[in-house]
């Protein structure tokens, strides 16, 4: 968000970050403005695919990652099951 979300128009740039623990879920939401001319693909470069693989290794089947990208903003929703399986 800080590297790719702030553009030269600092007066209109924004970053919103939200964390919440609900039951056994940790919920993280982020929304930031986009740099003009920055690609609108939500997959981006290498960072997002690596993050997806890492989440699958660390939280197999117990996480949800949603990424949305528009010309105006970029948003991420991540929920993690933080309850350890004791079985």
Beta strands, then each sheet from edge to edge (+ up, - down):
strand 1: 15-22
strand 2: 25-33
strand 3: 63-69
strand 4: 73-81
sheet 1: 1+ 2- 4+ 3-
end
